[in-house]
Amino acid sequence: MDGQEENVTKHEQLLQHIEQLKVGSKISVRGLARELGVSEGTAYRAVKEAENFGLVVTKERIGTVRIEKRPRGMTEQLTFADVVTIVEGHVLGGSDGLAKPLHKYVIGAMKEQAMARYIDAGSLLIVGNRDNAHSLALEQGAGVLITGGFSTSREVRVMADELGLPIISSRHDTFTVASMINRAIFDRLIKKKIMLVEDIIGQKPRLQVLKVTSSAADFHLLVSETGEHRFPVVDEWNRVIGIVSLKDVSELREDQSIEKCVVRRPITASLQTSLASAAQIMTWEGIDFLPIVDRNRKLIASVTRKEVLQAMRDAQKQPQLGETFDHLIWNGFAEERGEQNELFFHGFIIPQMATDLGTISEGVLLNVMTQAGRRAAWDVTGNDHVVDNVTTYFVRPVQIEDQILVRPIILETSRRTCKMDIVITRDGNVVCKAVMTLQSIDHA
């Protein structure tokens, strides 16, 4: 076994060791390195990957802690540890409860008797320098966020430690911390909507692979068993070294090795690659098959263009969980049809689209033209598209509250591409133009 493979093995051992630790255990890079006999650099890389996997969390003044790994579907739910980071706070007590999920928050701008009706287990009381309110929240099973940089009494800290419920202090005021938490929840709703490769591979059957020593007969056996026409080729450590397809082996005799037919150094993706990115990668590279690998290029699964596109279509049928900048920019535009059934869009320039000079941002203009172009391409072909190239010409400035008209003009379409002019006018005068080529991500 070579040195590189030995490092990989140590790395995997470290991850397995971290995964087996009790939830709430504190982890030190130096301690890990000493316990498993590896360098601190190797231990550090393992801790960072464990953080990416959601096995641990690292917080200022607290350190690295083993946490309960949450399913992808639960990523919109904050923990008390997340709140500490969001509000730039520090923990006064109850640090053992940082991994607990936050169900809701309550602003303590009321008398304690009324406050008790709204506080329950798993909630967070946001309140100022009121020790009685702090202890009331802990008794109800809630955490406490103290605003204004205030602290709390020693008795409350002891109670927090005994109950495992965090007491957090932040220098910000109540309105600011509530806004920060709202923003974080909103962002996580958007992240939940974005589907990743890991969301679809769990439903796939066991992965079939070949080795460079496999024969054409081995390949054809897999074809008959699975109905697939291409397979990843791996080495003895399950690292992806290539791909082989039915076309590649068509000239081989049944007893011949596939080694010379393997397409080496294939394009790959990871579990954290978004489905949209996977679709674009396959479109730009002209491929229909994507091996999914870990950081060491070890094979985890594979996806096809058909699987990715179907999952994306299914996701689009789900309700919106939050608005991206694209949604916010496009919300003010309405769609209409011309006399020849051609598509065009009109809307107003809102203040958020402007620069400090009061005119519309060129980046926003480009975003508007891109969204209009993709909608026009879908209208003509029924396919989703990504921008291949675009050339823009900014002719006149556009101001806040100006009404603009966006008109895509289709020049040519094919199975793979759609080329168009996009013209933006204000009061009949051209303010911006673009020549845009889009590439379909739906073509086989």
Secondary structure, DSSP 8 states (H G I E B T S, - for coil): --HHHHHHHHHHHHHHHHHHS-TT-EE-HHHHHHHHT--HHHHHHHHHHHHHTTSEEEETTTEEEE-----GGGTTS-BHHHHHHHTT-EEEE-GGGTTSB--EEEE--S-HHHHTTT--TTEEEEESS-HHHHHHHHHTT-EEEE-TT----HHHHHHHHHHT--EEE-SS-HHHHHHHHHHHHHHHHHHHHS-BTHHHHTTS-----B-TT-BHHHHHHHHHHH--SEEEEE-TT-BEEEEEETTTTTTS-TTSBSGGG-EES---B-TTSBHHHHHHHHHHHT-SEEEEE-TT-BEEEEEEHHHHHHHHHHHHTS---S--HHHHHHTTEEEEE-TTS-EEEEEE--GGGB-TTSBB-HHHHHHHHHHHHHHHHHHHHSS-EEEEEEEEEE-S--BTT-EEEEEEEEEEE-SSEEEEEEEEEETTEEEEEEEEEEEESS--
